[in-house]
Amino acid sequence: MIIFVICSGVLSVVHAKYLVPRGGIIPATLLSLASLFALISASLHSSLELVSFFIGVLTYFTALLVAMRTISDPVFFASKLSRYLSLISIIVFAFSLYQEPFVLNRYAGFTHNQNSYAFFPAAVVMLIVGVGVSSIDAKTPRPYLSYIAAATALVFLLSTTSRAAFASVVIPLLLYALLASKKRVLSKPGIRKLGVFVSVVLALFILKACGFDLLEGLIQKTLVTYEQGELARGRVSGWMAALKEWSFFGHGPEFRYFPGYSLDNYGHNIFITLLSRVGALPAIFFAAFCLFVCIDLARSIKKGGRCLPVPAFFLLSSYLVHATFSSTFVAPSLWLGLLFYTLFLWCRSRETAHKYVFQPLSTGPKFSKVNERSHRALDSAET
């Protein structure tokens, strides 16, 4: 297992350098360090349970880099080194699926947990809204299908009564609305459309809170003072109690887990869970990875990025909210967000970045002839 993690990390860093020269090396390095230190911590406690989460994210990111280069540039395989690296990466990724099929195992039993189930429609809402916002100023004919799909996903999301999942939709919308209004990313009609959508979502959230007596419970939790020694209630109290039990190398993957839910979250916060179970270094590097990706996408949006940065920003910022308030490591928004982020990195590193990154997604791809001389120079430099 140690050799497997080291190979995955090295391949991720190497492929990030060869495939995505601009910005790919930093997130790949952060993921590799998080996986390596999590493995060291788990080996001290003779348990590898939570390490599979890091390995899953790491190998998934590596496989996306390989797939992007293979599809977009078949000339890449002209180099023997490139062929060997790609072959080894495919073997490592296949072995990781055999060893820990994270894509399948982590979604088992969703029908028995409304909070976990809610993150499926939440990810769908973020994906549809991200694609729609990226083309909100474009003249798209009859986007009724997108409206119906978003409304259906919102209905499923409301039916789960999960406050954490709903917050993972509301907060990214507010962040993007603030970003768009300050930096003039959208035109005035586009900002008005986005404002109407955010207002509708907030109104639904308030109605949902009133309907399930959530507002009354929140007020009671805020005003009532609990006696010292009583079990802490509320998210903030749980976070503060969990932070006091952190350890440099962690207390082990099974520290304070619920029977039958070994991947459940102590403290209702993924980062606090990692801090207390696998130690400080994996938690810090994984948090740095998430923050770096979101900041990188926000900077691209400020410059006018549309097609890929907006959906990726919605999905990955939704995952950050999910990681802050949720009680499970399952996150469809993480896998979808990494897919869009990898596409964004690859397109940004090529000469056609403007046509892919700044073009609205719903208008469809518009391919144009690229300067062949610069492509040949770039390929020869990489090989």
C-alpha positions as CSV (number, residue, x, y, z in Angstrom):
1,M,0.0,0.0,0.0
2,I,2.9,2.4,0.7
3,I,4.4,1.8,-2.7
4,F,0.9,2.3,-4.3
5,V,0.4,5.7,-2.6
6,I,4.0,6.8,-3.5
7,C,3.5,5.8,-7.2
8,S,0.1,7.6,-7.3
9,G,1.6,10.8,-5.9
10,V,4.6,10.8,-8.2
11,L,2.5,10.1,-11.3
12,S,0.1,12.8,-10.4
13,V,2.9,15.4,-10.0
14,V,4.7,14.2,-13.1
15,H,1.5,14.3,-15.2
16,A,0.5,17.6,-13.8
17,K,3.9,19.0,-15.0
18,Y,3.8,17.3,-18.4
19,L,0.1,17.7,-19.1
20,V,-1.0,20.9,-17.4
21,P,1.9,23.3,-17.1
22,R,-0.1,26.2,-15.6
23,G,-1.4,25.5,-12.1
24,G,-1.7,21.7,-12.2
25,I,1.5,20.9,-10.3
26,I,0.3,22.6,-7.0
27,P,-3.0,20.8,-6.5
28,A,-1.4,17.5,-7.5
29,T,1.4,18.0,-5.0
30,L,-1.0,19.0,-2.2
31,L,-3.1,15.8,-2.8
32,S,0.0,13.7,-2.9
33,L,1.3,15.0,0.5
34,A,-2.1,14.6,2.1
35,S,-2.3,11.0,0.9
36,L,1.3,10.2,2.1
37,F,0.9,11.7,5.6
38,A,-2.5,10.1,6.0
39,L,-0.9,6.7,5.2
40,I,1.8,7.3,7.7
41,S,-0.7,8.2,10.4
42,A,-2.9,5.2,9.5
43,S,0.1,2.9,9.7
44,L,0.8,4.0,13.2
45,H,-2.8,3.0,14.2
46,S,-2.8,-0.2,12.0
47,S,-5.9,0.9,10.0
48,L,-6.2,2.1,6.4
49,E,-9.9,3.0,6.4
50,L,-9.8,6.8,5.9
51,V,-6.7,6.6,3.6
52,S,-8.8,5.3,0.8
53,F,-10.6,8.7,0.6
54,F,-7.3,10.4,-0.2
55,I,-6.2,7.7,-2.6
56,G,-9.5,7.9,-4.4
57,V,-9.3,11.6,-4.9
58,L,-5.6,11.4,-5.9
59,T,-6.0,8.6,-8.5
60,Y,-9.2,10.2,-9.8
61,F,-7.3,13.4,-10.5
62,T,-4.4,11.5,-12.1
63,A,-6.8,9.5,-14.3
64,L,-8.5,12.8,-15.5
65,L,-5.1,14.3,-16.4
66,V,-4.2,11.2,-18.5
67,A,-7.6,11.1,-20.2
68,M,-7.5,14.8,-21.1
69,R,-4.1,14.5,-22.7
70,T,-5.0,11.2,-24.5
71,I,-8.2,12.5,-26.0
72,S,-7.0,16.0,-27.0
73,D,-3.5,15.2,-28.2
74,P,-2.7,11.7,-29.6
75,V,0.7,13.0,-30.6
76,F,1.6,12.8,-26.9
77,F,2.2,9.1,-27.3
78,A,5.1,9.7,-29.7
79,S,7.4,9.9,-26.7
80,K,8.4,6.6,-25.1
81,L,8.5,8.2,-21.7
82,S,4.9,9.5,-22.2
83,R,3.7,6.0,-23.2
84,Y,5.3,4.4,-20.2
85,L,3.9,7.0,-17.8
86,S,0.4,6.7,-19.2
87,L,0.5,2.9,-19.1
88,I,1.7,2.9,-15.5
89,S,-1.0,5.5,-14.5
90,I,-3.8,3.4,-16.0
91,I,-2.5,0.3,-14.1
92,V,-2.3,2.2,-10.9
93,F,-5.8,3.7,-11.3
94,A,-7.3,0.2,-12.2
95,F,-5.6,-1.3,-9.1
96,S,-7.0,1.5,-7.0
97,L,-10.6,0.7,-8.2
98,Y,-10.0,-3.0,-7.4
99,Q,-8.5,-2.2,-4.0
100,E,-11.0,0.5,-3.0
101,P,-13.8,1.2,-5.5
102,F,-14.5,4.6,-3.9
103,V,-16.9,5.6,-6.6
104,L,-19.2,2.7,-5.7
105,N,-18.6,2.0,-2.0
106,R,-19.0,5.5,-0.9
107,Y,-22.5,5.8,-2.3
108,A,-23.9,2.6,-0.7
109,G,-26.8,3.0,1.7
110,F,-27.8,6.5,0.6
111,T,-31.5,5.7,0.9
112,H,-31.1,5.3,4.6
113,N,-29.5,8.7,5.2
114,Q,-31.4,11.8,4.1
115,N,-28.4,14.1,4.6
116,S,-26.2,11.9,2.4
117,Y,-28.9,11.4,-0.2
118,A,-29.5,15.2,-0.4
119,F,-26.1,15.9,-1.9
120,F,-27.0,14.1,-5.1
121,P,-29.8,16.7,-6.0
122,A,-27.6,19.5,-4.6
123,A,-24.8,18.5,-7.0
124,V,-27.3,18.4,-9.9
125,V,-28.6,21.9,-9.0
126,M,-25.0,23.2,-8.9
127,L,-24.1,21.7,-12.2
128,I,-27.2,23.0,-14.0
129,V,-27.0,26.4,-12.5
130,G,-23.3,26.6,-13.2
131,V,-23.9,25.9,-16.9
132,G,-26.8,28.3,-17.0
133,V,-24.9,31.1,-15.3
134,S,-22.0,30.7,-17.6
135,S,-24.3,31.6,-20.5
136,I,-26.7,33.9,-18.7
137,D,-25.8,36.8,-20.9
138,A,-25.9,34.7,-24.1
139,K,-28.9,34.5,-26.3
140,T,-29.8,30.8,-25.8
141,P,-33.1,29.7,-27.5
142,R,-35.7,28.3,-25.1
143,P,-33.7,26.9,-22.2
144,Y,-36.8,25.3,-20.8
145,L,-35.2,21.9,-20.3
146,S,-32.6,23.4,-17.9
147,Y,-35.3,25.1,-15.9
148,I,-37.3,21.9,-15.6
149,A,-34.2,19.9,-14.6
150,A,-33.2,22.5,-12.0
151,A,-36.7,22.7,-10.6
152,T,-36.9,18.9,-10.3
153,A,-33.6,18.8,-8.5
154,L,-34.7,21.5,-6.1
155,V,-37.9,19.6,-5.3
156,F,-35.9,16.5,-4.5
157,L,-33.5,18.6,-2.4
158,L,-36.3,20.2,-0.4
159,S,-37.9,16.7,0.2
160,T,-34.7,15.5,1.9
161,T,-35.0,18.3,4.6
162,S,-31.2,18.5,4.8
163,R,-30.1,21.9,5.9
164,A,-26.4,21.2,5.1
165,A,-27.2,20.2,1.5
166,F,-29.4,23.2,1.0
167,A,-26.7,25.5,2.4
168,S,-24.3,24.0,-0.1
169,V,-26.5,25.4,-2.8
170,V,-27.4,28.8,-1.3
171,I,-23.9,29.9,-0.1
172,P,-22.1,29.3,-3.5
173,L,-24.9,31.3,-5.2
174,L,-24.4,34.2,-2.8
175,L,-20.6,34.1,-3.2
176,Y,-20.9,34.2,-7.0
177,A,-23.6,36.9,-6.9
178,L,-21.2,39.0,-4.7
179,L,-18.3,38.3,-7.1
180,A,-20.3,39.1,-10.2
181,S,-21.7,42.4,-8.8
182,K,-18.4,43.7,-7.6
183,K,-16.2,42.8,-10.6
184,R,-18.9,43.3,-13.3
185,V,-18.5,39.7,-14.5
186,L,-22.1,39.8,-15.7
187,S,-24.1,42.5,-17.5
188,K,-27.0,44.2,-15.6
189,P,-29.7,41.9,-17.1
190,G,-27.6,38.9,-16.2
191,I,-27.2,40.1,-12.6
192,R,-30.9,40.7,-12.4
193,K,-31.6,37.2,-13.6
194,L,-29.2,35.8,-11.1
195,G,-30.7,37.9,-8.3
196,V,-34.2,36.6,-9.0
197,F,-32.9,33.0,-8.9
198,V,-31.1,33.6,-5.6
199,S,-34.1,35.3,-4.1
200,V,-36.3,32.3,-5.1
201,V,-33.9,29.8,-3.6
202,L,-33.7,31.9,-0.3
203,A,-37.5,32.1,-0.2
204,L,-37.8,28.3,-0.6
205,F,-35.2,27.9,2.2
206,I,-37.2,30.2,4.6
207,L,-40.5,28.4,3.8
208,K,-38.7,25.1,4.3
209,A,-37.3,26.3,7.7
210,C,-40.8,27.5,8.8
211,G,-42.5,24.3,7.6
212,F,-40.2,22.0,9.6
213,D,-40.0,24.3,12.6
214,L,-36.3,24.8,12.0
215,L,-36.3,28.5,12.8
216,E,-37.9,27.9,16.2
217,G,-35.3,25.2,17.0
218,L,-32.4,27.5,15.8
219,I,-33.7,30.3,18.1
220,Q,-33.9,28.0,21.1
221,K,-30.4,26.7,20.5
222,T,-29.1,30.2,20.3
223,L,-30.9,31.5,23.5
224,V,-30.8,28.5,25.8
225,T,-27.6,28.0,27.9
226,Y,-26.7,24.4,28.7
227,E,-25.2,23.5,32.0
228,Q,-21.5,22.6,32.1
229,G,-20.9,18.9,31.6
230,E,-23.9,18.3,29.5
231,L,-23.5,16.9,26.0
232,A,-22.7,19.8,23.6
233,R,-25.5,20.6,21.1
234,G,-25.4,22.5,17.9
235,R,-22.8,22.6,15.2
236,V,-20.6,25.3,16.7
237,S,-20.5,23.5,20.1
238,G,-19.6,20.2,18.4
239,W,-16.8,21.9,16.4
240,M,-15.3,23.4,19.5
241,A,-15.5,20.2,21.4
242,A,-13.9,18.2,18.5
243,L,-11.1,20.7,18.0
244,K,-9.9,20.1,21.6
245,E,-9.2,16.4,20.8
246,W,-7.0,16.9,17.7
247,S,-3.6,15.2,17.5
248,F,-0.6,15.6,15.3
249,F,-0.7,12.0,14.1
250,G,-4.4,11.5,14.9
251,H,-6.2,9.1,17.2
252,G,-6.9,6.6,14.4
253,P,-9.6,6.3,11.7
254,E,-12.1,4.7,14.2
255,F,-11.9,7.6,16.7
256,R,-15.4,8.5,18.0
257,Y,-17.4,7.0,15.1
258,F,-21.0,5.9,15.2
259,P,-21.6,2.1,15.2
260,G,-22.3,0.9,11.7
261,Y,-21.1,4.3,10.2
262,S,-17.4,4.0,10.3
263,L,-17.0,6.9,7.7
264,D,-19.4,9.2,9.6
265,N,-18.1,12.6,10.6
266,Y,-17.0,13.4,14.2
267,G,-17.9,17.0,14.9
268,H,-20.0,17.4,11.7
269,N,-17.0,18.8,9.8
270,I,-14.8,16.8,7.5
271,F,-11.7,18.8,8.2
272,I,-12.1,18.4,12.0
273,T,-12.6,14.7,11.5
274,L,-9.4,14.4,9.5
275,L,-7.7,16.6,12.2
276,S,-8.7,14.3,15.0
277,R,-8.5,10.9,13.2
278,V,-5.5,11.0,10.8
279,G,-3.7,14.1,12.1
280,A,-2.9,17.7,11.3
281,L,-0.8,17.4,8.2
282,P,-3.3,15.5,6.0
283,A,-6.1,17.8,7.1
284,I,-4.0,20.9,6.4
285,F,-2.8,19.7,2.9
286,F,-6.3,18.6,1.9
287,A,-7.9,21.9,3.1
288,A,-5.1,23.8,1.2
289,F,-5.9,21.8,-1.9
290,C,-9.6,22.7,-1.7
291,L,-8.9,26.4,-1.1
292,F,-6.3,26.7,-3.8
293,V,-8.7,25.2,-6.4
294,C,-11.5,27.6,-5.4
295,I,-9.3,30.6,-5.4
296,D,-7.8,29.7,-8.8
297,L,-11.3,29.4,-10.3
298,A,-12.4,32.7,-8.6
299,R,-9.5,34.5,-10.2
300,S,-10.4,33.2,-13.6
301,I,-14.0,34.3,-13.1
302,K,-12.8,37.8,-12.2
303,K,-11.0,37.9,-15.6
304,G,-14.2,36.9,-17.4
305,G,-14.0,33.1,-17.4
306,R,-17.3,31.5,-18.2
307,C,-17.5,28.1,-19.8
308,L,-15.5,25.9,-17.4
309,P,-14.6,28.0,-14.4
310,V,-18.2,28.9,-13.4
311,P,-19.5,25.3,-13.1
312,A,-16.3,24.1,-11.4
313,F,-16.5,27.0,-8.9
314,F,-20.1,26.2,-8.1
315,L,-19.4,22.5,-7.6
316,L,-16.2,22.8,-5.6
317,S,-17.4,25.7,-3.4
318,S,-20.5,23.6,-2.8
319,Y,-18.2,20.8,-1.6
320,L,-16.4,23.2,0.8
321,V,-19.8,24.0,2.4
322,H,-20.6,20.3,2.4
323,A,-17.3,19.6,4.1
324,T,-18.0,22.3,6.7
325,F,-21.5,21.2,7.7
326,S,-22.0,17.6,6.6
327,S,-21.6,14.3,8.4
328,T,-20.2,12.1,5.7
329,F,-17.3,12.0,3.2
330,V,-19.6,11.3,0.3
331,A,-19.6,14.2,-2.1
332,P,-20.8,14.0,-5.8
333,S,-19.9,17.7,-6.1
334,L,-16.2,16.8,-5.5
335,W,-16.0,14.4,-8.4
336,L,-17.9,16.6,-10.8
337,G,-16.0,19.7,-9.7
338,L,-12.7,18.0,-10.2
339,L,-13.8,16.9,-13.7
340,F,-14.5,20.5,-14.7
341,Y,-11.4,21.8,-13.0
342,T,-9.2,19.4,-14.9
343,L,-10.8,20.4,-18.2
344,F,-10.3,24.1,-17.2
345,L,-6.6,23.5,-16.4
346,W,-6.0,21.7,-19.7
347,C,-7.8,24.3,-21.8
348,R,-6.0,27.2,-20.0
349,S,-2.6,25.7,-20.9
350,R,-3.4,25.5,-24.6
351,E,-3.6,28.2,-27.2
352,T,-7.3,27.7,-27.5
353,A,-7.9,28.6,-23.9
354,H,-9.9,31.7,-24.7
355,K,-12.4,29.8,-26.9
356,Y,-13.0,27.1,-24.2
357,V,-12.7,29.1,-21.0
358,F,-14.4,32.3,-21.9
359,Q,-17.1,30.9,-24.2
360,P,-20.6,30.3,-22.7
361,L,-21.2,26.6,-22.3
362,S,-24.8,26.4,-23.6
363,T,-23.9,28.0,-26.9
364,G,-22.1,24.8,-27.9
365,P,-18.5,24.3,-28.9
366,K,-17.1,26.5,-31.6
367,F,-14.0,25.0,-33.0
368,S,-11.6,27.1,-35.0
369,K,-8.3,26.5,-36.7
370,V,-5.4,26.9,-34.4
371,N,-2.0,28.0,-35.3
372,E,-0.2,24.8,-36.1
373,R,3.2,26.2,-35.7
374,S,2.7,27.1,-32.0
375,H,1.1,23.6,-31.4
376,R,4.2,21.9,-32.9
377,A,6.5,24.0,-30.8
378,L,4.5,23.3,-27.6
379,D,4.4,19.5,-28.3
380,S,8.1,19.4,-29.0
381,A,8.9,21.3,-25.8
382,E,6.7,18.9,-23.8
383,T,8.1,15.7,-25.3
